[in-house]
Amino acid sequence: MSKRNKQTKWKKLSSVSIPVTQLSQPERFRKSMKTFGIVLGAAMVSILIPVFHFVLVPALVIASVAAAVRQYNKVYLFDMSQVKCPQCQEDLKESLITAKENKISIYCFNCRRTLSVGV
């Protein structure tokens, strides 16, 4: 296992090297605040929609908090760019994936195979 920097480890999936980065607390907080701002901004824009704003604004305010908490809990960043499926050698559609655990399952849409990535 070679290291790119302190926090990045390279995981093996068949013959594919996949960089996995553990996000620091400030990075996670920044991502969660960005998510919170986007959803809260959508809530502010929905104020202008007649009738629907009675439901949309409260729902989006609650969703902004829930989405921010969910984003903050994602600790690992999987860099799937330029990774090919070991079975069919096609590029995977996902590029950057954040996850709560260091194991994820990815679906190859070309050969319809589920790939397990992680320790």
N, C-alpha and C positions, 0 to 999 in steps of 0.2 A: 504494500500500500504506500504510494507516494503522497506527499503532502504539497498542496499548492500554497497554503499559508497556514496560520495557526488553527483556523476554524474549519478548513475545507479538507474533506477526506474523499478519496476516490473509491467508489464501490464498483464491484464487478457484476455484470449480468452477462453470462456466457462469455463472449469475447468483446463486450462493450464496457468502456470505462465511463462512469457517470459521476460527475462532481456533485457532492452534497455539502452544502454550507449550513452551519448552525448559525442562525441569526442572533445577534446580540439584542439586549433589552432595548437600547435606543432605536435600533433599526425596526424592531417589532412595534415599538410605540409610534414611530413615524408612519409606518404602513397603516396601523390601526387608525391614526388620526386622519390620514388621507382618505381612508374608507369612510370614516365618520363624516368628514366634510363633504364628500361627494353625495352621500345619501341625504345628509341634512340640506344640502343645496337643492336636491331634487324636491325635498319637502317644502322649501321656500318657493320654488317655482310652482309647485302644485297649489299654492295659495291663490294663484291667479285663475285657476280652473273653476268655474262656477259649479255648484252643487257637489262635484266630486271632492272638493277641498275639505268637506266635512269628514270624509273618511280617509283621504289620502294623507293629509298633514299629520294626524296622530299616528297613523300606521307607519309612515316613513320616519317619523321621529323615533318611534320605538325600534324600527328596523335599523336606524343608524347606530343606535347603542348596541343592539345585538350583533350587527355586522362588525363593528369595531372590536367588540370583545372576542368574537370568533377569529378575526384577523390577528389579534394580539396573541392568541393561543397557538398560532402556527409558528413553529420553531425552526423547521428545516426547509431549506430551499434546494430543490432538485433542478439542475440545469440539463434539460433534455434536448437542447438545440444541437443539431447535427448528430443525433443518435439514431441509429437505424435498428429496425427490428431484427433480431438474430435469425428469425425464421425466413422472412421474405425479403430482407434487406431494403425495405422502404423506410423513408423518414417518418418518424412519429409526429402526429399533429401537435402535441403539446410541446411547449418550449421551456417555460419556467413554471414550476409547480411548487407551491408552499404547502406544507403539511404539518400536522401536529406530531406525528410519529416519524421515525426514521425508516419506515417501511411503507411503500405504496404499491398499488396495482395499477397498471396502465394497459389500456386496450388498444391493440393494433387494428385499425379499421380496414386494412388491406387483407390480412390473412385471418382476421377475426380470432386472434389469440390474446389471452390475458398474460401480461408479463409482470412478474413480481420483482420489485426493485427495493433494495435495502439490505440491511445486515441480516 
